[in-house]
Amino acid sequence: MTNRITSYFTLIIAFSLLLSSCENVKKTNQVALTIDFLTNEQYKFIKVDQDIKMAYLDIGNINDPIILLLHGEPNNSFVFRNIAPFLVKQNFRVIIPDLVGFGYSDKPKNPDIITYSNQTNWLNTFIDNLKLKDINLFAHDWGGMISLRIVAERQNLFSKVAVSYSYLFEGDEEIPDSFIGFINYAKNDSTFSPGNIMDWGTKIKLPDSIKEKYDSPFQQQSDYNFVRKFPSMIPSKTDDPEAILNKKLNKKLKSFTKPFITIWGNNQDLMWKGKDSLLQKNILGAQNQTHYILNSDHFIQEDKPDELTKILVAFFKEGS
């Protein structure tokens, strides 16, 4: 009789623990759906260099597979507000940093440290300090141009890679007049506005409140140092040290055999036209994969968040 009572209470405790576990998962998903991208209250901060910290969101169960979402120019983690919560609901741990100089991350005033290689080093340090591995990566624009260098050098860290409007430029590519105009606008125009750029780069019309949110991280002139310089950091000459490095890394990237897909828009931007095809052709892991062209302009996170989310979920879950 005593053994029966003991077994009975053991079952009750086990069932209670199971209910508690389920409730915690439910709460995690509820938090994910109400994650606050509008303030820095839910952001964490991690040191990536002397006196430089990166802000990031870490959403979901720490034991779930990792998705690393990387933004580009001129935005920040806010661009994933309509995507990240639903990835968490699909049982992923989603990590979204703001690159140095963007969002809630530090914006150093020294313009001399704003380099392609420094951004690569900072992201490398971010990944190391968080001890990330088996990463499912989605990177857009500069997020991809930085992280593809890391994928090339540290292939063991990544399980799957999806990129949009990203490429390692070697300096011999034709830079269209439209992009040269964008470089000049970013460098020199007193009316420079990240919010306006986001609006120009989408097929939908962004509300003023959203454009203001993209402008809000830049409170003083020195805050704009990074966002104004990024367009001109794409190598345009073959003797640029960053171009020489990219050429070496493109050779390494070719040997990446894990699943790799491209997700582009159909906007026919001359700067990016055909770069997805080059990645598909050159990278072993991109061959025999399904690649995507959405009815979207440059910022697919704004134009097609639901479609992008479905693609990422299907890709990252496949074979898992």
C-alpha positions in Angstrom: 0.0 0.0 0.0 2.8 2.4 0.9 4.5 1.6 -2.5 1.3 2.5 -4.3 0.9 5.8 -2.4 4.6 6.7 -3.2 4.1 5.8 -6.9 0.9 7.9 -7.0 2.6 11.0 -5.6 5.5 10.4 -7.9 3.2 10.5 -10.9 1.5 13.7 -9.6 4.8 15.4 -9.2 6.0 14.3 -12.6 2.7 15.5 -14.2 3.0 18.8 -12.4 6.5 19.3 -13.7 5.3 18.5 -17.2 2.5 21.1 -16.9 4.9 23.6 -15.6 7.3 23.0 -18.5 4.5 23.4 -21.0 3.4 26.6 -19.3 7.0 28.0 -19.5 7.1 27.2 -23.2 3.7 28.9 -23.6 5.0 31.9 -21.7 8.1 32.0 -23.9 6.0 32.2 -27.0 3.7 34.9 -25.5 6.8 37.0 -24.6 8.1 36.4 -28.1 4.9 37.7 -29.7 5.0 40.9 -27.5 8.8 41.5 -27.7 9.5 45.2 -27.5 11.5 46.5 -30.4 10.6 50.1 -29.7 12.8 50.5 -26.6 16.0 49.0 -25.4 14.5 47.5 -22.2 14.6 43.9 -23.5 17.9 44.2 -25.2 21.2 42.8 -23.8 24.6 44.3 -24.3 27.9 42.5 -24.8 31.4 43.9 -25.2 33.1 43.3 -28.5 36.1 45.7 -28.3 37.6 48.1 -25.9 34.7 50.5 -24.9 32.4 49.1 -27.6 29.3 47.1 -26.9 26.8 45.5 -29.2 23.1 45.5 -28.4 21.1 42.3 -29.2 17.8 40.5 -28.6 17.9 36.9 -27.5 14.4 35.5 -27.8 13.1 32.0 -27.1 14.3 28.9 -25.4 18.1 28.7 -25.0 18.0 25.0 -25.9 16.2 25.5 -29.2 18.1 25.7 -32.5 19.7 29.1 -33.1 18.7 31.5 -35.8 21.0 34.5 -36.2 19.3 37.4 -38.0 21.6 40.2 -39.3 20.5 43.5 -40.6 22.1 45.8 -43.1 22.3 49.5 -44.1 20.7 51.7 -42.9 18.5 49.8 -40.4 18.9 47.7 -37.3 17.2 44.8 -35.5 13.8 46.6 -35.7 13.6 45.5 -39.3 12.9 41.9 -38.1 10.0 42.9 -35.8 7.5 41.2 -38.0 9.6 38.0 -38.5 11.5 37.1 -35.3 8.5 36.5 -33.0 7.0 33.9 -35.4 10.4 32.1 -35.7 10.3 31.7 -32.0 6.9 30.2 -32.2 8.4 27.6 -34.4 10.7 26.6 -31.6 13.8 28.5 -32.6 16.1 30.6 -30.4 16.4 33.9 -32.3 19.3 36.2 -31.8 19.3 39.7 -33.4 22.2 42.1 -32.9 22.5 45.7 -33.9 25.8 46.1 -35.8 28.2 48.6 -34.2 27.1 52.1 -35.1 23.4 51.1 -35.6 20.3 50.7 -33.4 21.1 50.5 -29.7 24.7 49.4 -30.2 27.5 51.8 -29.4 28.3 54.5 -32.0 32.0 55.4 -31.6 32.9 58.9 -32.5 36.3 58.0 -34.1 35.7 57.8 -37.9 39.0 56.0 -38.4 37.7 52.7 -36.8 34.8 52.5 -39.3 36.1 49.8 -41.5 34.9 46.6 -43.2 37.4 44.5 -41.3 36.6 46.0 -37.9 32.9 45.2 -38.5 33.9 41.6 -39.3 36.1 41.4 -36.2 33.3 42.8 -34.0 30.8 40.3 -35.3 33.3 37.5 -34.9 33.8 38.5 -31.2 30.0 38.7 -30.7 29.6 35.1 -32.0 32.5 33.9 -29.8 31.4 35.7 -26.6 27.9 34.2 -26.9 29.4 30.8 -27.7 27.2 30.4 -30.7 27.4 27.2 -32.8 25.2 25.3 -35.2 24.0 28.6 -36.4 21.1 29.0 -38.9 22.0 32.3 -40.5 19.8 34.8 -42.3 21.7 37.9 -43.3 20.6 40.9 -45.4 22.7 43.5 -47.2 25.7 44.5 -45.0 24.8 41.9 -42.5 25.6 39.4 -45.2 28.6 41.1 -46.6 30.1 40.9 -43.1 28.9 37.5 -42.1 29.8 35.7 -45.4 33.4 36.4 -44.5 32.9 34.5 -41.3 31.0 31.7 -43.0 34.0 31.4 -45.4 36.6 31.3 -42.6 34.6 29.4 -39.9 32.3 27.0 -41.8 32.0 24.7 -38.8 30.0 27.3 -36.9 27.1 27.3 -39.4 24.4 24.7 -40.1 22.5 26.6 -42.8 22.9 29.9 -44.5 20.3 32.2 -46.2 21.3 35.5 -47.6 19.5 38.5 -49.3 21.3 41.2 -51.3 24.7 40.1 -50.0 27.9 39.4 -51.8 31.7 39.6 -51.3 32.7 42.3 -53.7 36.2 41.8 -55.2 36.6 45.3 -56.6 36.2 44.4 -60.3 32.4 44.6 -60.4 30.7 47.4 -62.2 29.3 50.0 -59.7 26.2 51.6 -61.3 25.6 55.3 -61.4 22.6 54.8 -59.1 24.7 53.4 -56.4 27.4 56.0 -56.8 24.6 58.6 -56.3 23.6 56.8 -53.1 27.2 56.9 -51.8 27.3 60.7 -52.4 23.9 61.1 -50.8 25.0 59.2 -47.7 28.3 61.1 -47.4 27.2 64.6 -48.1 23.4 65.3 -48.1 22.2 67.3 -45.1 18.8 65.8 -45.4 20.1 62.2 -45.1 17.5 60.0 -43.5 17.6 56.2 -42.8 13.8 56.3 -42.6 13.5 57.8 -46.1 16.0 55.2 -47.4 13.9 52.4 -46.0 10.8 53.9 -47.6 12.5 54.3 -51.0 13.7 50.7 -50.9 10.3 49.2 -50.3 7.3 48.6 -52.6 4.9 49.4 -49.8 4.6 52.9 -48.4 6.1 53.0 -44.9 4.1 55.0 -42.3 5.8 58.1 -40.9 5.9 56.4 -37.5 8.0 53.6 -38.9 10.3 55.9 -40.8 10.8 57.9 -37.6 11.7 54.7 -35.7 14.5 54.0 -38.3 15.7 57.6 -37.8 15.5 57.5 -34.0 18.9 55.8 -33.1 20.7 58.8 -34.5 20.4 61.6 -32.0 23.5 63.7 -32.8 25.7 64.2 -35.8 28.4 61.8 -34.7 25.8 59.0 -34.5 25.6 59.1 -38.3 29.2 58.3 -38.8 28.7 54.6 -39.5 25.5 54.7 -41.4 26.8 57.5 -43.7 30.1 55.6 -44.4 28.8 52.1 -45.0 27.8 52.5 -48.7 31.3 53.7 -49.6 32.9 50.7 -47.8 32.0 48.3 -50.6 35.3 47.7 -52.4 35.3 49.2 -55.9 39.0 48.7 -56.8 40.9 45.4 -57.0 43.9 46.8 -55.1 41.7 47.7 -52.1 42.9 45.5 -49.2 39.2 44.7 -48.4 38.7 43.5 -52.1 41.9 41.4 -51.9 40.6 39.8 -48.7 37.2 39.2 -50.3 38.7 37.5 -53.3 40.6 35.1 -51.0 37.4 34.5 -48.9 35.2 33.9 -52.0 37.6 31.0 -52.9 37.0 29.5 -49.4 33.3 30.2 -49.5 33.0 28.0 -52.6 33.8 25.0 -50.5 30.8 25.6 -48.1 28.8 22.3 -48.6 26.0 22.9 -46.1 22.6 24.2 -47.3 22.8 27.7 -48.7 20.0 29.7 -50.3 19.5 33.2 -51.8 16.4 35.3 -51.3 16.2 38.3 -53.6 13.5 40.7 -54.8 12.4 41.4 -58.3 13.3 45.1 -58.3 16.2 44.7 -60.8 18.6 46.9 -58.8 21.7 47.1 -61.0 24.0 47.0 -58.0 22.6 43.6 -57.0 21.4 42.1 -60.3 22.9 38.7 -60.9 24.8 38.5 -57.6 22.3 35.8 -56.4 23.1 33.7 -59.5 26.8 34.0 -58.8 26.4 32.7 -55.3 24.2 29.9 -56.5 26.7 28.9 -59.1 29.9 29.2 -57.0 29.0 27.8 -53.6 28.7 24.0 -53.4 26.0 24.1 -50.8 23.8 26.4 -52.9 23.6 23.9 -55.7 20.4 21.8 -56.0 18.7 24.1 -53.5 15.5 26.1 -54.0 16.3 29.8 -54.3 13.8 32.6 -54.2 12.9 35.9 -56.0 10.0 37.6 -54.2 7.8 40.4 -55.4 9.7 42.9 -53.4 12.1 45.8 -53.5 15.4 45.8 -51.6 14.0 45.6 -48.1 12.2 42.3 -48.2 11.7 42.3 -44.4 9.3 45.2 -44.9 7.7 44.2 -48.2 7.2 40.4 -47.6 7.7 39.6 -43.9 5.2 36.7 -43.9 6.6 35.1 -47.1 10.1 35.5 -45.8 9.3 33.9 -42.5 7.7 30.9 -44.1 10.7 30.4 -46.4 13.1 30.6 -43.4 11.1 28.2 -41.2 10.8 25.7 -44.0 14.5 26.0 -44.9 15.8 25.8 -41.3 13.5 22.9 -40.3 14.2 20.8 -43.4 16.1 17.7 -42.4 16.2 18.6 -38.7 
